[in-house]
Amino acid sequence: MLAAMAIVATACDPKTENPPVDVTITLMYENEVFAEDGITVTLTATDNSASYQAETAAGVATFSVLPGLYNATATVHTVQTVYNGTVAVTVSAAADNSYDLELTASEASQLLIKELYIGGCQKDDGSGTFMYDKYVILYNNGATELNISDVGLAFLDPFNSNSTNKYMVDGVLSYASQGWLPAGYAIWWFTSDDVILQPYSQVVIAIEGAIDNTVTYSNSVDLSDGSYYACYDPEAGFTNASRYPNPSANIPTSHYLNTFLYGKGNAWAISNTSPAFFILEYADIEAFSKNEANYDYTSTMPNVKVPNEWVVDGIEVYRAGEEAKNAKRFTPDIDAGYVYHTTKFGYTLYRNVDKAATEALPENEGKLVYNYADGTVGIDETYGTTDPSGIDAEASMANGAHIIYMDTNNSTNDFHQRRASSLKK
């Protein structure tokens, strides 16, 4: 069988001093070749200058690229299982450029992170940036209702993608083989036992500023809706008034999430540039967070060791402009990719639509809106991305459609940078 190659960017004229060389990537699963045809493998230069794709023949993908440093990734998405993998690739004209890419399996989740807004916006008078309006939207991506009362919010250490990672040893995350992830600072949990998400519905959680922020900064977002939830627990030590003003009176106290501060400071230190953010599910997050037997001290502060099997969904965010320093924190079974984010301009990280699955829902006939134009392609010259489905999810939902979002456990496939919050109408 012939290998099917689809080069996204032209590497180089072979007559130059550094002509392209052949690279082979072999997909592996449980120490055997994952011998499937037609699986797309992506080879991306670590400086974000070029990206190439090739399809496998019997589990092997072949590229012809310039010598340099790359990351190879692959995703296989079935109905219930996602296989993901990534491997660092050093291409040299004087070496054997054959690499194995080990796939790990994880289950697809019905509860997803639909949107993560962390970067703030420009102040009206041009004097700087307002950054205390962070929020996350969780979404029921299926046709049955969900009780999410045991779900918590967390992020990984290090807080920024370009920071020194003490868990990285010889290019490998030390916890990768141990079955847990280091949750930094604190974990937030719901205080009600009846947080119900109906099919294809969402819940907004104000991480900071659970008020109408547009009163002061028109470019910001209104987080005062009475249906929203709020991370608000001054008794835990999060007393920073700028980040945690008294929530809007519209929001009932039963909608406040609580936490336990095992880090330091007076505010949850989620990155405004590049967090590795995730949601987990466990029946007693509070007790687990407070039990020092669950702490790891590799970093400067204790981190809670969250078992991988508790993780429901995650998004790996890379800081724009820091290609030489950005590094993965999630293991491939949680998230094999990353999405770039340019901070301070009101951009948000929004999940892509699963076009085939959404169009297949019979109730969506005549309700889907196309020609999506809210990505950042064209306004963020280097890091702009958009939803490749072309479906305008928000307009379609307003039209009565049910949206099914992508869930490949790979942020490169699943997310794009949207030019404005979906909460701004």
Secondary structure, DSSP 8 states (H G I E B T S, - for coil): ----EE-SS----TTSSS--EEEEEEEEETTEE---SS-EEEEEETTSS-EEEEE-BTTEEEEEE-SEEEEEEEEEE-SSEEEEEEEEEEE-TTS--EEEEE-EEEE--SEEEEEEE-S-EE-TTSS-EE----EEEEEE-SSS-EE-TTEEEEEBSSSSTTS--TTEETTEETTTTTTEEEEES--EE-S-S--EE-TT-EEEEESS--SBGGGT-TTS-B---TT-EEE--GGGT---TTTS----TTS-GGGEEEE---SSSSS----SS--EEEEEE-TTHHHHHH-GGGEE-SSSS-EEEEEGGGEEEEEEEEETT-TTT----S-TTT-S--EEE--SSS-EEEE-B-HHHHHH-GGGTTT-------BSTTTSTTT----TT---HHHHHHTT----B--SS-HHHHEEEESS-TT--
